[in-house]
Amino acid sequence: MVDSVFMAELSWPEYQAKIKAGAPVFLSLGATEQHGPHSPLGVDVYLPTAVCERVARQVGGLVAPTLPYGAKSKPRSGGGEAFPGTTSLDVLTLILVVRDIVRALGRDGVKKIIVVIGHFENGWPAVEGIDLAFRDLAREGFDDVKIMRLEYWDFVEPATHHRLYHPKMFPGTELEHASLIETSLMMLVRPDLVEIDKAPDDGPAQFPSYDIWPTPEGFAPRSGVLADARGSTAEKGGWLMDDHVALITAAVKAEFGL
């Protein structure tokens, strides 16, 4: 018998048994997107998957395969679509994919679903996809499904941000793309994929308070890094991961009565 938190590693009877026992299921919505010259295209897959795995072990949950493609990268939060390797979905496509996956989980008998956003631009498409799935499931008689949606980066203690950035200011979540937080977490989770010596001295990027099409030349930093990644360490990644796991675990237990 395989005993794993990863849904994809289980046979269908093993998966079914865990669902019948009440296991919550975590679904990460990631992306294949540039993260500067020092980090891989899969940052938005590796990080939420790592968070979900750790939380699932705390609550007796399962981790569904992470969606590796996300909504289009925006210049002010991800550098934009012009970077080679950034491979994205239309928002409508993503909404329907989220609807289909969540609906399938509900039809399997999953009562507790946690959708974890791993790519900034996935936030609102996920809301619509979840809402459509929730309505479909209710119409089909699956009226006892509860769904939680969260961005893992919101679960950080203020004291940790202070430790990370003192005496500098936290640049904000949108500008933390491929920067100190993500790079430090990657150095914890997949240090073999980070080349910190290639981190540029960009940032924080200066953007106007609007988007514009077509994107002007030089609108985003050429490196794709929106704030300074230098100074990233696995130790700092550990501070963040500890917060993510403890705070998300507490929230999941509270919402689902685990």
Buried (B, 14 or more C-beta within 10 A) or exposed (E): EEEBBBBEEBEEEBBEEBBEEBBBBBBBBBBBBBBBBBBBBBBBBBBBBBBBBBBBEBBEBBBBEBBBBBBBBBBBBBBBBBBEEBBBBEBEEBBBBBBBBBBEBBBBEBBBBBBBBBBBBBBEBBBBBBBBBBEBBEEEEBEEBBBBBBBBBEBBBEEBBEEBBEEEEBBEEBBBBBBBBBBBBBBBBBEEBBEBEEBBEBBBBEBEEEEEEEBEEEBBBEBBBBBBBBBBBBEBBBBBBBBBBBBBBEBBBEBBEB
